[in-house]
Amino acid sequence: MAKKIIMYGNAACKDCVEAKEILDREGIRYGYVDVLGGLAHLKKFITLRDAHPAEFQSEIAKEHMGIPCFVVDDKDVYVLLPDLEVFR
């Protein structure tokens, strides 16, 4: 059964662009939420970030937003691109 993958990112983020290119090249299907694409998207991302402080702690300490961020099967949260086996 295919995993449900949601990527939070933005086109101005070079790490996000690179992550999308890798996922596309590997044929990994995912949904994409542009965190700056509207207030609702930003609120959804901030709610996710606030609900998982341990995962975002190092990015927040560096004053980074925490994207790209990946949610797998509505439960596992990864900041930055994890090993692709997580998505398979």
RABEL-V757611 format. One record per residue. N is the residue number from 1. SS is DSSP state (A for helix, B for strand, O for the rest). Layout:
N/SS  N/SS
This chain:
1/O  2/O  3/O  4/O  5/B  6/B  7/B  8/B  9/B  10/O  11/O  12/O  13/O  14/A  15/A  16/A  17/A  18/A  19/A  20/A  21/A  22/A  23/A  24/A  25/A  26/O  27/O  28/O  29/O  30/O  31/B  32/B  33/B  34/B  35/O  36/O  37/O  38/O  39/A  40/A  41/A  42/A  43/A  44/A  45/A  46/A  47/A  48/A  49/A  50/A  51/A  52/O  53/A  54/A  55/A  56/A  57/A  58/A  59/A  60/A  61/A  62/O  63/O  64/O  65/O  66/O  67/O  68/O  69/B  70/B  71/B  72/B  73/O  74/O  75/O  76/B  77/B  78/B  79/B  80/O  81/O  82/O  83/O  84/A  85/A  86/A  87/A  88/O
